[in-house]
Amino acid sequence: MTLSGTYAGKITSPFSGAAFYGNDDFSAFTQYFAYGTHTFTLRGASSTSATAKVQLQIGGTTVGTFSFTGTTPTVQTLSNIAHATGSQEVKLIATGDNGTWDAYVDYLDILN
């Protein structure tokens, strides 16, 4: 995955992953989709008790938002997400950071 943005960085706590410290921080990779509907799970956490939000974009289109409340890592699920097929950029992006939280992300699973 590509890690990008003004403040994005790698972390080792509460897991080995990435932190999005500001709006437009993101991680991205290219995925080939043979089918146009999948379920996505993301392990993540907030840096505080506030709810951290991470958008899932596929092919430049926002298809859902993962929300993580509190500092204990949880796995959040977006079910039956319709998206474009073929080779697509998959992006996890912080867009609603109001300065009260940072988003920590670990792994994204793509399920059929």
N, C-alpha and C positions, 0 to 999 in steps of 0.2 A: 504494500500500500504506500501511496505517496502521502506524506504529511506536510501540510502547507498552511499558511496564514501568518499573520503578524506575530501571534503569541503561541501558536501550537507547539507542543513539545512532547517528548517521551517521559513516562513516569514509571516508577517501580512500586508505588504504593497508592492505593490499596491492592493493586495488581500491576503486572507488567503490561503497559498499554500506552495510550496517548491521552493528553489533556488538551482541551480546547478552552483557552483562557479568555477569548474574546470573540465577538461576532466575526463571522466569515472564516474562522479557523476550521480546517477540515482534513479528513483523510479520504483518499480515493483510490480506486483500482478499476480495471476493465474486466468485465465478466461477460461471457457468452450465454445468452438465454435462449434455449430452444422453445420454451413455452412462455406464455404471457402472463402467468399468475403464479406467485410464490408467497410463502410465509417467511418472514425475516425475524430473527431473534438477535438482540444485542445485549451484551453484558456491559453494565455501566454503573456510574454513581455520580452524585453531586459532591462538590467540595464542602457544602454546608447543608443545613436542614431545608434550604430552599430547593425548589424543583428545577433541575437542569433539563433543558430540552435540546435534542439533537434531531435534525431533520434527515430523512433518508431521501436522496435524490437518485433517480435512475434516468440516464439519458438527458439530464438537464431539467427533468420534471420532478417536483416534490411529490412523493407518493405517500408520505406519512411522517409522523413525529414520534420519537421515543422520549418518554419522560422518566427521569430518575429523581426520586425524592430521598434525601438523606445520604449519608456517607457510607452506608453499608451497600456493597455491590449487589445488584439484582439483575435478573434477565427479563427484559421486556420483549413483547411479541407484537408484531404487526401481521395480521392474518389475511390471506387471500388478497394480496396486493396485486393489482393489474398494472402492467408496465410494458414497455416496448420489448421486442424480441431482437435477436442478433447480438452483436458485440456492443455493449453499453457501458458507459462510465457509471460506476456506483460510487456515491459520495455520501459521507456522513459529515454534516456541517452544523456548526453552532450559529444560529441566526437571531435568537431572542435573548441574548445575554444582556441583562440590565445592570450588571456590576455586582449582583448579590450572590452569584454562583459561578463555578467553573464546572465543565462537564468532563468526566473521565470515562473513556471507552476502552474496552478490552477486545472482544471478538464479536464478529458478525457471522451468524449462520444463515444460510439460504436453504430453505426446505421446500420440497415439492408438495 
